[in-house]
Amino acid sequence: MLVSKAREVEMNVTIITKIEKNVMERRILIFSLLGMMRYFLKLFRKRIVWLKTPAEMLEIITSCVVIGFRISTDTVLDNF
């Protein structure tokens, strides 16, 4: 019984460790996405003449965010 309790505790610890690792990976990916968005905003502010409308800028930023969140959720689900 003591051995089974120890195994149960060990399994719980590994599950919690995996969850914490996934949360940290998601945070890192979200912060990198925010950094990427800031970079794109700086880039577009300098070269805003190239874009016809602000809607195009918003569309590009939104697509970058959507792609980034797809990547982050895929990697988090794969690692779990």
PDB file of N, CA, C and O in Angstrom:
ATOM      1  N   MET A   1       0.825  -1.205   0.000  1.00  0.00           N
ATOM      2  CA  MET A   1       0.000   0.000   0.000  1.00  0.00           C
ATOM      3  C   MET A   1       0.862   1.259   0.000  1.00  0.00           C
ATOM      4  O   MET A   1       0.543   2.242  -0.670  1.00  0.00           O
ATOM      5  N   LEU A   2       1.941   1.219   0.748  1.00  0.00           N
ATOM      6  CA  LEU A   2       2.836   2.374   0.794  1.00  0.00           C
ATOM      7  C   LEU A   2       3.494   2.615  -0.568  1.00  0.00           C
ATOM      8  O   LEU A   2       3.681   3.754  -0.994  1.00  0.00           O
ATOM      9  N   VAL A   3       3.841   1.508  -1.238  1.00  0.00           N
ATOM     10  CA  VAL A   3       4.457   1.621  -2.565  1.00  0.00           C
ATOM     11  C   VAL A   3       3.462   2.203  -3.566  1.00  0.00           C
ATOM     12  O   VAL A   3       3.830   3.041  -4.390  1.00  0.00           O
ATOM     13  N   SER A   4       2.198   1.762  -3.499  1.00  0.00           N
ATOM     14  CA  SER A   4       1.200   2.284  -4.427  1.00  0.00           C
ATOM     15  C   SER A   4       0.938   3.765  -4.176  1.00  0.00           C
ATOM     16  O   SER A   4       0.724   4.524  -5.122  1.00  0.00           O
ATOM     17  N   LYS A   5       0.951   4.184  -2.915  1.00  0.00           N
ATOM     18  CA  LYS A   5       0.784   5.611  -2.598  1.00  0.00           C
ATOM     19  C   LYS A   5       1.949   6.420  -3.148  1.00  0.00           C
ATOM     20  O   LYS A   5       1.763   7.510  -3.690  1.00  0.00           O
ATOM     21  N   ALA A   6       3.160   5.870  -3.001  1.00  0.00           N
ATOM     22  CA  ALA A   6       4.336   6.578  -3.515  1.00  0.00           C
ATOM     23  C   ALA A   6       4.258   6.721  -5.033  1.00  0.00           C
ATOM     24  O   ALA A   6       4.603   7.772  -5.574  1.00  0.00           O
ATOM     25  N   ARG A   7       3.807   5.674  -5.721  1.00  0.00           N
ATOM     26  CA  ARG A   7       3.664   5.751  -7.181  1.00  0.00           C
ATOM     27  C   ARG A   7       2.597   6.768  -7.568  1.00  0.00           C
ATOM     28  O   ARG A   7       2.760   7.511  -8.536  1.00  0.00           O
ATOM     29  N   GLU A   8       1.507   6.796  -6.810  1.00  0.00           N
ATOM     30  CA  GLU A   8       0.433   7.758  -7.094  1.00  0.00           C
ATOM     31  C   GLU A   8       0.936   9.186  -6.935  1.00  0.00           C
ATOM     32  O   GLU A   8       0.648  10.045  -7.767  1.00  0.00           O
ATOM     33  N   VAL A   9       1.683   9.438  -5.874  1.00  0.00           N
ATOM     34  CA  VAL A   9       2.242  10.772  -5.649  1.00  0.00           C
ATOM     35  C   VAL A   9       3.226  11.117  -6.765  1.00  0.00           C
ATOM     36  O   VAL A   9       3.244  12.247  -7.254  1.00  0.00           O
ATOM     37  N   GLU A  10       4.042  10.146  -7.166  1.00  0.00           N
ATOM     38  CA  GLU A  10       5.013  10.373  -8.241  1.00  0.00           C
ATOM     39  C   GLU A  10       4.301  10.710  -9.551  1.00  0.00           C
ATOM     40  O   GLU A  10       4.738  11.597 -10.285  1.00  0.00           O
ATOM     41  N   MET A  11       3.211  10.010  -9.845  1.00  0.00           N
ATOM     42  CA  MET A  11       2.447  10.297 -11.063  1.00  0.00           C
ATOM     43  C   MET A  11       1.847  11.692 -11.005  1.00  0.00           C
ATOM     44  O   MET A  11       1.860  12.417 -12.000  1.00  0.00           O
ATOM     45  N   ASN A  12       1.312  12.076  -9.828  1.00  0.00           N
ATOM     46  CA  ASN A  12       0.736  13.410  -9.693  1.00  0.00           C
ATOM     47  C   ASN A  12       1.791  14.492  -9.891  1.00  0.00           C
ATOM     48  O   ASN A  12       1.530  15.520 -10.516  1.00  0.00           O
ATOM     49  N   VAL A  13       2.990  14.250  -9.352  1.00  0.00           N
ATOM     50  CA  VAL A  13       4.070  15.227  -9.504  1.00  0.00           C
ATOM     51  C   VAL A  13       4.473  15.361 -10.966  1.00  0.00           C
ATOM     52  O   VAL A  13       4.708  16.472 -11.440  1.00  0.00           O
ATOM     53  N   THR A  14       4.556  14.241 -11.691  1.00  0.00           N
ATOM     54  CA  THR A  14       4.936  14.333 -13.102  1.00  0.00           C
ATOM     55  C   THR A  14       3.860  15.041 -13.919  1.00  0.00           C
ATOM     56  O   THR A  14       4.175  15.806 -14.831  1.00  0.00           O
ATOM     57  N   ILE A  15       2.594  14.789 -13.596  1.00  0.00           N
ATOM     58  CA  ILE A  15       1.510  15.475 -14.313  1.00  0.00           C
ATOM     59  C   ILE A  15       1.572  16.978 -14.052  1.00  0.00           C
ATOM     60  O   ILE A  15       1.438  17.775 -14.981  1.00  0.00           O
ATOM     61  N   ILE A  16       1.774  17.370 -12.793  1.00  0.00           N
ATOM     62  CA  ILE A  16       1.862  18.794 -12.452  1.00  0.00           C
ATOM     63  C   ILE A  16       3.066  19.427 -13.149  1.00  0.00           C
ATOM     64  O   ILE A  16       2.985  20.553 -13.638  1.00  0.00           O
ATOM     65  N   THR A  17       4.186  18.694 -13.190  1.00  0.00           N
ATOM     66  CA  THR A  17       5.383  19.208 -13.865  1.00  0.00           C
ATOM     67  C   THR A  17       5.117  19.423 -15.352  1.00  0.00           C
ATOM     68  O   THR A  17       5.543  20.429 -15.919  1.00  0.00           O
ATOM     69  N   LYS A  18       4.414  18.485 -15.984  1.00  0.00           N
ATOM     70  CA  LYS A  18       4.087  18.650 -17.406  1.00  0.00           C
ATOM     71  C   LYS A  18       3.194  19.867 -17.624  1.00  0.00           C
ATOM     72  O   LYS A  18       3.398  20.634 -18.565  1.00  0.00           O
ATOM     73  N   ILE A  19       2.197  20.043 -16.745  1.00  0.00           N
ATOM     74  CA  ILE A  19       1.289  21.190 -16.879  1.00  0.00           C
ATOM     75  C   ILE A  19       2.068  22.492 -16.716  1.00  0.00           C
ATOM     76  O   ILE A  19       1.870  23.431 -17.487  1.00  0.00           O
ATOM     77  N   GLU A  20       2.961  22.557 -15.707  1.00  0.00           N
ATOM     78  CA  GLU A  20       3.747  23.775 -15.502  1.00  0.00           C
ATOM     79  C   GLU A  20       4.635  24.055 -16.712  1.00  0.00           C
ATOM     80  O   GLU A  20       4.787  25.204 -17.126  1.00  0.00           O
ATOM     81  N   LYS A  21       5.223  22.992 -17.278  1.00  0.00           N
ATOM     82  CA  LYS A  21       6.069  23.161 -18.466  1.00  0.00           C
ATOM     83  C   LYS A  21       5.254  23.707 -19.629  1.00  0.00           C
ATOM     84  O   LYS A  21       5.716  24.591 -20.349  1.00  0.00           O
ATOM     85  N   ASN A  22       4.044  23.186 -19.818  1.00  0.00           N
ATOM     86  CA  ASN A  22       3.188  23.660 -20.908  1.00  0.00           C
ATOM     87  C   ASN A  22       2.782  25.105 -20.700  1.00  0.00           C
ATOM     88  O   ASN A  22       2.747  25.885 -21.652  1.00  0.00           O
ATOM     89  N   VAL A  23       2.471  25.476 -19.444  1.00  0.00           N
ATOM     90  CA  VAL A  23       2.087  26.861 -19.159  1.00  0.00           C
ATOM     91  C   VAL A  23       3.253  27.796 -19.451  1.00  0.00           C
ATOM     92  O   VAL A  23       3.069  28.864 -20.033  1.00  0.00           O
ATOM     93  N   MET A  24       4.462  27.389 -19.042  1.00  0.00           N
ATOM     94  CA  MET A  24       5.635  28.226 -19.307  1.00  0.00           C
ATOM     95  C   MET A  24       5.884  28.353 -20.807  1.00  0.00           C
ATOM     96  O   MET A  24       6.196  29.439 -21.295  1.00  0.00           O
ATOM     97  N   GLU A  25       5.747  27.240 -21.544  1.00  0.00           N
ATOM     98  CA  GLU A  25       5.943  27.311 -22.993  1.00  0.00           C
ATOM     99  C   GLU A  25       4.914  28.228 -23.635  1.00  0.00           C
ATOM    100  O   GLU A  25       5.238  29.000 -24.537  1.00  0.00           O
ATOM    101  N   ARG A  26       3.683  28.143 -23.172  1.00  0.00           N
ATOM    102  CA  ARG A  26       2.644  29.015 -23.734  1.00  0.00           C
ATOM    103  C   ARG A  26       2.948  30.479 -23.424  1.00  0.00           C
ATOM    104  O   ARG A  26       2.786  31.344 -24.285  1.00  0.00           O
ATOM    105  N   ARG A  27       3.391  30.761 -22.187  1.00  0.00           N
ATOM    106  CA  ARG A  27       3.733  32.143 -21.838  1.00  0.00           C
ATOM    107  C   ARG A  27       4.868  32.661 -22.704  1.00  0.00           C
ATOM    108  O   ARG A  27       4.824  33.792 -23.189  1.00  0.00           O
ATOM    109  N   ILE A  28       5.892  31.825 -22.898  1.00  0.00           N
ATOM    110  CA  ILE A  28       7.024  32.240 -23.729  1.00  0.00           C
ATOM    111  C   ILE A  28       6.550  32.524 -25.151  1.00  0.00           C
ATOM    112  O   ILE A  28       6.958  33.517 -25.753  1.00  0.00           O
ATOM    113  N   LEU A  29       5.688  31.658 -25.693  1.00  0.00           N
ATOM    114  CA  LEU A  29       5.198  31.869 -27.057  1.00  0.00           C
ATOM    115  C   LEU A  29       4.338  33.119 -27.156  1.00  0.00           C
ATOM    116  O   LEU A  29       4.429  33.860 -28.135  1.00  0.00           O
ATOM    117  N   ILE A  30       3.495  33.363 -26.137  1.00  0.00           N
ATOM    118  CA  ILE A  30       2.642  34.563 -26.174  1.00  0.00           C
ATOM    119  C   ILE A  30       3.501  35.815 -26.099  1.00  0.00           C
ATOM    120  O   ILE A  30       3.258  36.784 -26.819  1.00  0.00           O
ATOM    121  N   PHE A  31       4.528  35.795 -25.209  1.00  0.00           N
ATOM    122  CA  PHE A  31       5.389  36.971 -25.115  1.00  0.00           C
ATOM    123  C   PHE A  31       6.186  37.175 -26.400  1.00  0.00           C
ATOM    124  O   PHE A  31       6.418  38.312 -26.809  1.00  0.00           O
ATOM    125  N   SER A  32       6.607  36.083 -27.038  1.00  0.00           N
ATOM    126  CA  SER A  32       7.322  36.243 -28.302  1.00  0.00           C
ATOM    127  C   SER A  32       6.385  36.766 -29.389  1.00  0.00           C
ATOM    128  O   SER A  32       6.804  37.530 -30.259  1.00  0.00           O
ATOM    129  N   LEU A  33       5.111  36.351 -29.337  1.00  0.00           N
ATOM    130  CA  LEU A  33       4.138  36.886 -30.294  1.00  0.00           C
ATOM    131  C   LEU A  33       3.928  38.379 -30.083  1.00  0.00           C
ATOM    132  O   LEU A  33       3.836  39.143 -31.044  1.00  0.00           O
ATOM    133  N   LEU A  34       3.850  38.794 -28.806  1.00  0.00           N
ATOM    134  CA  LEU A  34       3.685  40.223 -28.531  1.00  0.00           C
ATOM    135  C   LEU A  34       4.898  41.003 -29.027  1.00  0.00           C
ATOM    136  O   LEU A  34       4.759  42.095 -29.578  1.00  0.00           O
ATOM    137  N   GLY A  35       6.084  40.440 -28.831  1.00  0.00           N
ATOM    138  CA  GLY A  35       7.283  41.089 -29.344  1.00  0.00           C
ATOM    139  C   GLY A  35       7.268  41.191 -30.855  1.00  0.00           C
ATOM    140  O   GLY A  35       7.677  42.201 -31.428  1.00  0.00           O
ATOM    141  N   MET A  36       6.787  40.124 -31.498  1.00  0.00           N
ATOM    142  CA  MET A  36       6.700  40.122 -32.950  1.00  0.00           C
ATOM    143  C   MET A  36       5.706  41.177 -33.423  1.00  0.00           C
ATOM    144  O   MET A  36       5.958  41.866 -34.412  1.00  0.00           O
ATOM    145  N   MET A  37       4.572  41.310 -32.719  1.00  0.00           N
ATOM    146  CA  MET A  37       3.588  42.331 -33.091  1.00  0.00           C
ATOM    147  C   MET A  37       4.177  43.733 -32.946  1.00  0.00           C
ATOM    148  O   MET A  37       3.953  44.593 -33.798  1.00  0.00           O
ATOM    149  N   ARG A  38       4.935  43.967 -31.859  1.00  0.00           N
ATOM    150  CA  ARG A  38       5.549  45.281 -31.679  1.00  0.00           C
ATOM    151  C   ARG A  38       6.531  45.574 -32.811  1.00  0.00           C
ATOM    152  O   ARG A  38       6.606  46.697 -33.309  1.00  0.00           O
ATOM    153  N   TYR A  39       7.288  44.541 -33.211  1.00  0.00           N
ATOM    154  CA  TYR A  39       8.232  44.717 -34.316  1.00  0.00           C
ATOM    155  C   TYR A  39       7.504  45.076 -35.609  1.00  0.00           C
ATOM    156  O   TYR A  39       7.917  45.980 -36.335  1.00  0.00           O
ATOM    157  N   PHE A  40       6.413  44.353 -35.888  1.00  0.00           N
ATOM    158  CA  PHE A  40       5.651  44.636 -37.105  1.00  0.00           C
ATOM    159  C   PHE A  40       5.038  46.032 -37.063  1.00  0.00           C
ATOM    160  O   PHE A  40       4.998  46.724 -38.081  1.00  0.00           O
ATOM    161  N   LEU A  41       4.557  46.453 -35.883  1.00  0.00           N
ATOM    162  CA  LEU A  41       3.993  47.796 -35.784  1.00  0.00           C
ATOM    163  C   LEU A  41       5.051  48.859 -36.059  1.00  0.00           C
ATOM    164  O   LEU A  41       4.787  49.840 -36.755  1.00  0.00           O
ATOM    165  N   LYS A  42       6.261  48.660 -35.507  1.00  0.00           N
ATOM    166  CA  LYS A  42       7.331  49.619 -35.778  1.00  0.00           C
ATOM    167  C   LYS A  42       7.670  49.635 -37.261  1.00  0.00           C
ATOM    168  O   LYS A  42       7.881  50.692 -37.855  1.00  0.00           O
ATOM    169  N   LEU A  43       7.718  48.446 -37.844  1.00  0.00           N
ATOM    170  CA  LEU A  43       8.038  48.330 -39.263  1.00  0.00           C
ATOM    171  C   LEU A  43       6.981  49.029 -40.111  1.00  0.00           C
ATOM    172  O   LEU A  43       7.308  49.747 -41.056  1.00  0.00           O
ATOM    173  N   PHE A  44       5.707  48.813 -39.767  1.00  0.00           N
ATOM    174  CA  PHE A  44       4.630  49.401 -40.560  1.00  0.00           C
ATOM    175  C   PHE A  44       4.511  50.900 -40.344  1.00  0.00           C
ATOM    176  O   PHE A  44       4.081  51.620 -41.246  1.00  0.00           O
ATOM    177  N   ARG A  45       4.888  51.384 -39.157  1.00  0.00           N
ATOM    178  CA  ARG A  45       4.859  52.838 -38.940  1.00  0.00           C
ATOM    179  C   ARG A  45       5.864  53.528 -39.851  1.00  0.00           C
ATOM    180  O   ARG A  45       5.600  54.607 -40.383  1.00  0.00           O
ATOM    181  N   LYS A  46       7.028  52.887 -40.024  1.00  0.00           N
ATOM    182  CA  LYS A  46       8.051  53.493 -40.886  1.00  0.00           C
ATOM    183  C   LYS A  46       7.656  53.432 -42.358  1.00  0.00           C
ATOM    184  O   LYS A  46       7.947  54.345 -43.131  1.00  0.00           O
ATOM    185  N   ARG A  47       6.992  52.346 -42.729  1.00  0.00           N
ATOM    186  CA  ARG A  47       6.679  52.142 -44.153  1.00  0.00           C
ATOM    187  C   ARG A  47       5.177  52.083 -44.385  1.00  0.00           C
ATOM    188  O   ARG A  47       4.705  51.280 -45.190  1.00  0.00           O
ATOM    189  N   ILE A  48       4.435  52.911 -43.698  1.00  0.00           N
ATOM    190  CA  ILE A  48       2.971  52.873 -43.804  1.00  0.00           C
ATOM    191  C   ILE A  48       2.503  53.359 -45.170  1.00  0.00           C
ATOM    192  O   ILE A  48       1.357  53.122 -45.553  1.00  0.00           O
ATOM    193  N   VAL A  49       3.380  54.039 -45.909  1.00  0.00           N
ATOM    194  CA  VAL A  49       3.019  54.526 -47.235  1.00  0.00           C
ATOM    195  C   VAL A  49       2.761  53.344 -48.179  1.00  0.00           C
ATOM    196  O   VAL A  49       1.965  53.450 -49.112  1.00  0.00           O
ATOM    197  N   TRP A  50       3.445  52.217 -47.927  1.00  0.00           N
ATOM    198  CA  TRP A  50       3.288  51.061 -48.802  1.00  0.00           C
ATOM    199  C   TRP A  50       1.901  50.442 -48.700  1.00  0.00           C
ATOM    200  O   TRP A  50       1.402  49.860 -49.662  1.00  0.00           O
ATOM    201  N   LEU A  51       1.285  50.568 -47.534  1.00  0.00           N
ATOM    202  CA  LEU A  51      -0.032  49.960 -47.339  1.00  0.00           C
ATOM    203  C   LEU A  51      -1.121  50.931 -47.789  1.00  0.00           C
ATOM    204  O   LEU A  51      -1.033  52.136 -47.553  1.00  0.00           O
ATOM    205  N   LYS A  52      -2.131  50.394 -48.429  1.00  0.00           N
ATOM    206  CA  LYS A  52      -3.191  51.252 -48.956  1.00  0.00           C
ATOM    207  C   LYS A  52      -4.120  51.745 -47.846  1.00  0.00           C
ATOM    208  O   LYS A  52      -4.473  52.924 -47.805  1.00  0.00           O
ATOM    209  N   THR A  53      -4.516  50.839 -46.945  1.00  0.00           N
ATOM    210  CA  THR A  53      -5.452  51.219 -45.888  1.00  0.00           C
ATOM    211  C   THR A  53      -4.994  50.632 -44.554  1.00  0.00           C
ATOM    212  O   THR A  53      -4.229  49.668 -44.529  1.00  0.00           O
ATOM    213  N   PRO A  54      -5.458  51.210 -43.446  1.00  0.00           N
ATOM    214  CA  PRO A  54      -5.166  50.607 -42.134  1.00  0.00           C
ATOM    215  C   PRO A  54      -5.772  49.215 -41.984  1.00  0.00           C
ATOM    216  O   PRO A  54      -5.309  48.416 -41.170  1.00  0.00           O
ATOM    217  N   ALA A  55      -6.810  48.927 -42.773  1.00  0.00           N
ATOM    218  CA  ALA A  55      -7.427  47.597 -42.705  1.00  0.00           C
ATOM    219  C   ALA A  55      -6.447  46.516 -43.154  1.00  0.00           C
ATOM    220  O   ALA A  55      -6.448  45.408 -42.618  1.00  0.00           O
ATOM    221  N   GLU A  56      -5.617  46.841 -44.134  1.00  0.00           N
ATOM    222  CA  GLU A  56      -4.599  45.884 -44.577  1.00  0.00           C
ATOM    223  C   GLU A  56      -3.595  45.596 -43.467  1.00  0.00           C
ATOM    224  O   GLU A  56      -3.199  44.452 -43.249  1.00  0.00           O
ATOM    225  N   MET A  57      -3.188  46.667 -42.763  1.00  0.00           N
ATOM    226  CA  MET A  57      -2.260  46.496 -41.651  1.00  0.00           C
ATOM    227  C   MET A  57      -2.892  45.620 -40.573  1.00  0.00           C
ATOM    228  O   MET A  57      -2.241  44.724 -40.037  1.00  0.00           O
ATOM    229  N   LEU A  58      -4.147  45.876 -40.261  1.00  0.00           N
ATOM    230  CA  LEU A  58      -4.846  45.094 -39.253  1.00  0.00           C
ATOM    231  C   LEU A  58      -4.993  43.636 -39.689  1.00  0.00           C
ATOM    232  O   LEU A  58      -4.878  42.724 -38.871  1.00  0.00           O
ATOM    233  N   GLU A  59      -5.242  43.428 -40.958  1.00  0.00           N
ATOM    234  CA  GLU A  59      -5.378  42.062 -41.485  1.00  0.00           C
ATOM    235  C   GLU A  59      -4.068  41.297 -41.371  1.00  0.00           C
ATOM    236  O   GLU A  59      -4.063  40.123 -41.002  1.00  0.00           O
ATOM    237  N   ILE A  60      -2.947  41.962 -41.688  1.00  0.00           N
ATOM    238  CA  ILE A  60      -1.639  41.308 -41.598  1.00  0.00           C
ATOM    239  C   ILE A  60      -1.312  40.968 -40.152  1.00  0.00           C
ATOM    240  O   ILE A  60      -0.849  39.864 -39.866  1.00  0.00           O
ATOM    241  N   ILE A  61      -1.547  41.908 -39.233  1.00  0.00           N
ATOM    242  CA  ILE A  61      -1.248  41.659 -37.821  1.00  0.00           C
ATOM    243  C   ILE A  61      -2.133  40.539 -37.281  1.00  0.00           C
ATOM    244  O   ILE A  61      -1.662  39.674 -36.543  1.00  0.00           O
ATOM    245  N   THR A  62      -3.408  40.554 -37.644  1.00  0.00           N
ATOM    246  CA  THR A  62      -4.327  39.515 -37.178  1.00  0.00           C
ATOM    247  C   THR A  62      -3.908  38.148 -37.691  1.00  0.00           C
ATOM    248  O   THR A  62      -3.969  37.165 -36.952  1.00  0.00           O
ATOM    249  N   SER A  63      -3.486  38.073 -38.939  1.00  0.00           N
ATOM    250  CA  SER A  63      -3.061  36.781 -39.479  1.00  0.00           C
ATOM    251  C   SER A  63      -1.807  36.287 -38.778  1.00  0.00           C
ATOM    252  O   SER A  63      -1.670  35.088 -38.537  1.00  0.00           O
ATOM    253  N   CYS A  64      -0.882  37.196 -38.443  1.00  0.00           N
ATOM    254  CA  CYS A  64       0.315  36.800 -37.696  1.00  0.00           C
ATOM    255  C   CYS A  64      -0.062  36.244 -36.327  1.00  0.00           C
ATOM    256  O   CYS A  64       0.488  35.234 -35.889  1.00  0.00           O
ATOM    257  N   VAL A  65      -1.001  36.905 -35.654  1.00  0.00           N
ATOM    258  CA  VAL A  65      -1.422  36.446 -34.327  1.00  0.00           C
ATOM    259  C   VAL A  65      -2.118  35.092 -34.421  1.00  0.00           C
ATOM    260  O   VAL A  65      -1.866  34.208 -33.602  1.00  0.00           O
ATOM    261  N   VAL A  66      -2.989  34.922 -35.408  1.00  0.00           N
ATOM    262  CA  VAL A  66      -3.711  33.655 -35.561  1.00  0.00           C
ATOM    263  C   VAL A  66      -2.736  32.518 -35.841  1.00  0.00           C
ATOM    264  O   VAL A  66      -2.851  31.441 -35.256  1.00  0.00           O
ATOM    265  N   ILE A  67      -1.782  32.752 -36.727  1.00  0.00           N
ATOM    266  CA  ILE A  67      -0.791  31.715 -37.028  1.00  0.00           C
ATOM    267  C   ILE A  67       0.026  31.395 -35.781  1.00  0.00           C
ATOM    268  O   ILE A  67       0.297  30.229 -35.496  1.00  0.00           O
ATOM    269  N   GLY A  68       0.416  32.419 -35.045  1.00  0.00           N
ATOM    270  CA  GLY A  68       1.198  32.202 -33.829  1.00  0.00           C
ATOM    271  C   GLY A  68       0.435  31.412 -32.783  1.00  0.00           C
ATOM    272  O   GLY A  68       1.000  30.519 -32.152  1.00  0.00           O
ATOM    273  N   PHE A  69      -0.853  31.729 -32.585  1.00  0.00           N
ATOM    274  CA  PHE A  69      -1.634  30.990 -31.597  1.00  0.00           C
ATOM    275  C   PHE A  69      -1.882  29.559 -32.038  1.00  0.00           C
ATOM    276  O   PHE A  69      -1.944  28.657 -31.203  1.00  0.00           O
ATOM    277  N   ARG A  70      -2.025  29.338 -33.346  1.00  0.00           N
ATOM    278  CA  ARG A  70      -2.153  27.954 -33.830  1.00  0.00           C
ATOM    279  C   ARG A  70      -0.895  27.171 -33.525  1.00  0.00           C
ATOM    280  O   ARG A  70      -0.961  26.023 -33.086  1.00  0.00           O
ATOM    281  N   ILE A  71       0.259  27.794 -33.758  1.00  0.00           N
ATOM    282  CA  ILE A  71       1.538  27.129 -33.472  1.00  0.00           C
ATOM    283  C   ILE A  71       1.660  26.855 -31.975  1.00  0.00           C
ATOM    284  O   ILE A  71       2.071  25.767 -31.570  1.00  0.00           O
ATOM    285  N   SER A  72       1.299  27.855 -31.147  1.00  0.00           N
ATOM    286  CA  SER A  72       1.456  27.673 -29.697  1.00  0.00           C
ATOM    287  C   SER A  72       0.524  26.592 -29.173  1.00  0.00           C
ATOM    288  O   SER A  72       0.942  25.779 -28.349  1.00  0.00           O
ATOM    289  N   THR A  73      -0.730  26.556 -29.628  1.00  0.00           N
ATOM    290  CA  THR A  73      -1.633  25.525 -29.125  1.00  0.00           C
ATOM    291  C   THR A  73      -1.233  24.157 -29.635  1.00  0.00           C
ATOM    292  O   THR A  73      -1.379  23.169 -28.915  1.00  0.00           O
ATOM    293  N   ASP A  74      -0.728  24.071 -30.867  1.00  0.00           N
ATOM    294  CA  ASP A  74      -0.268  22.780 -31.384  1.00  0.00           C
ATOM    295  C   ASP A  74       0.907  22.248 -30.582  1.00  0.00           C
ATOM    296  O   ASP A  74       0.937  21.066 -30.239  1.00  0.00           O
ATOM    297  N   THR A  75       1.885  23.113 -30.274  1.00  0.00           N
ATOM    298  CA  THR A  75       3.055  22.635 -29.537  1.00  0.00           C
ATOM    299  C   THR A  75       2.679  22.279 -28.113  1.00  0.00           C
ATOM    300  O   THR A  75       3.194  21.305 -27.565  1.00  0.00           O
ATOM    301  N   VAL A  76       1.785  23.054 -27.499  1.00  0.00           N
ATOM    302  CA  VAL A  76       1.379  22.742 -26.124  1.00  0.00           C
ATOM    303  C   VAL A  76       0.620  21.422 -26.081  1.00  0.00           C
ATOM    304  O   VAL A  76       0.842  20.615 -25.177  1.00  0.00           O
ATOM    305  N   LEU A  77      -0.264  21.189 -27.033  1.00  0.00           N
ATOM    306  CA  LEU A  77      -1.017  19.938 -27.048  1.00  0.00           C
ATOM    307  C   LEU A  77      -0.129  18.752 -27.393  1.00  0.00           C
ATOM    308  O   LEU A  77      -0.347  17.650 -26.889  1.00  0.00           O
ATOM    309  N   ASP A  78       0.876  18.964 -28.249  1.00  0.00           N
ATOM    310  CA  ASP A  78       1.790  17.869 -28.591  1.00  0.00           C
ATOM    311  C   ASP A  78       2.641  17.456 -27.403  1.00  0.00           C
ATOM    312  O   ASP A  78       2.940  16.274 -27.230  1.00  0.00           O
ATOM    313  N   ASN A  79       3.033  18.429 -26.583  1.00  0.00           N
ATOM    314  CA  ASN A  79       3.924  18.122 -25.465  1.00  0.00           C
ATOM    315  C   ASN A  79       3.191  17.539 -24.267  1.00  0.00           C
ATOM    316  O   ASN A  79       3.822  16.980 -23.369  1.00  0.00           O
ATOM    317  N   PHE A  80       1.888  17.659 -24.240  1.00  0.00           N
ATOM    318  CA  PHE A  80       1.155  17.183 -23.061  1.00  0.00           C
ATOM    319  C   PHE A  80       0.956  15.685 -23.128  1.00  0.00           C
ATOM    320  O   PHE A  80       0.359  15.101 -22.223  1.00  0.00           O
TER     321      PHE A  80
END
